[in-house]
Amino acid sequence: MNNHRPILNKKLPLAGNTLRYDNNGNAVIGQICIGTGIGDYAHYIARPTSENDLHGAGAFILMCIEMNLAAGHE
């Protein structure tokens, strides 16, 4: 993952300060809502979060692929 760090830092401003790197240089995606549920807005924004939860990691990976394709890389 270290060789992708410049791309992640440059291309993913939407990740804001939720993207960080662990001691091994691996990307860690934070503040991902865990699970789903029905409720009002206050319930939604108060739900617990975790790091690298599959709900967010999958969407993040798909976003990276689409950004790479949009930039003309295959």
N, C-alpha and C positions, 0 to 999 in steps of 0.2 A: 504494500500500500504506500510505502514511502515515495515511490516514483510518481504517484498520483497527487501528492500533496500540493505542488504548485497549481495544478489544474483545479483541485478542490478549492483552494484559497482564492483563486482568480474567478472561477466560473460560478460559484455558489453563494452569492451574497444573500439569497433568500434564506439560507440556513442560519444566517445571523450568528449570534453567539451560542447557538445550540450545538455547533460542530466543534469538536476539540480532538486532540490526539492523546492516546494513553502513553504510558512509559515505553511501550514497544513500537510506537509510531503508527499504531492503527487508528483509523478514524472512529470516533464515537459520536453517535447522533443522540442528543439529549432531548429532554422535555417532550417525549412522545406519550400521548395519552394511552393508557393501557385499557384494553377492552372497549366495549361499547355499552351504551345504556340509553334509556329514554328519560328525558328530563328537560327542564328549562335551561336557559343560557347559563344561569348561575351554577346549576348542577354540572353542566358541560365543562365550564372553565375551572371548576374546583376539583375535577377528577384527578387522581394520582397520575404521575408520569414516571417513566423509566428511561433507561438508555438502551439503544439498539433493539427496541421492541420491534417485532416483525411487522406490526401495523405501519410503522413509520419507515423502517429500513427498506422495505419493499418499494414503497413510493419514492424514497430517496434514490434508490438504485435506478428505477425507471426514469426519474428526472435526469439523472446523470447520463443515461443512455441517450435520451432525447436531446439533451444539450450537446452531446458529442456529435450526434447525427446532424443537428442544426448547424454546427460549426464546420460540417463537411468532412468529418472524420468517420471512418468505418471500423 
